[in-house]
Amino acid sequence: MNPATALGLAIWSGSFRFPQYIIVPFLGAVLALIFYEFVFVKTQEYLADDEDDEGVEEDEEEEEEE
């Protein structure tokens, strides 16, 4: 069942027999935040640093040739 529908029905009836429909979406959001911060952002920073390092190496090679 759709979590939003389950939450609406639970509030309407006043019966929270299935708490996983309320708890699990929030846990999923927390896991997504952790993944974003510790995997995605770190990967982007690593790749950006790698691109900056390649530019420095190319500049050093051009200076050595002159």
N, C-alpha and C positions, 0 to 999 in steps of 0.2 A: 504494500500500500504506500502511496505517496506520503512522505513525512509531514508535509504541510496539512494534508487532509487528515491524517491520523491525529496530529496535534489539535486541529480544529474540532474534530469529533470528541477527543478526550476532554477538551475544555468545555464543550457544549454539554456533554453528558456528566461531567464531573468525575469521571472514572479514568484513572491512569493505570490501566492494567498492563500496558506494554511500554515501560519506560525507555526501551531502546530507541523508540521513535523520537524521543526527546533528547536523549543523551548522545547517541551515536553521531548525529549531524554536527554537534559541537566538537566532539572528539576528532571527527574528520577535518573540521576547519583548523583545529590546533595542529594536527599532523601535516596539513597542507602548509601552514605557516612555518613549521619547523623545517620541512623540506625546502621551502622557498629560501629561508634564511641561510641554512647550512649547506645546501647543495647548489641551488640555482645561482644565488648571489655570489657564492665563493667561486663557482665555475666561471661566471662572467668576469669577476675580478682577475682570476688567473689568466683567462684568455686576453684580457685587456693588457695585462702586464707583459704577456708573451708578445703581443703585437708591438708594444713599445720597445721591447728588447731587440726585436728584429730591425726596427728603424735605426737604433743606435749602432748595431753591427754594420749595417749598410753604410752609414755615415763614416765609420772608422775605416772601412775598406776603401772608400773614395779618397779619404785623406792620405792613406798609405800610398795609393797610386800616384798622387801628385807629388 
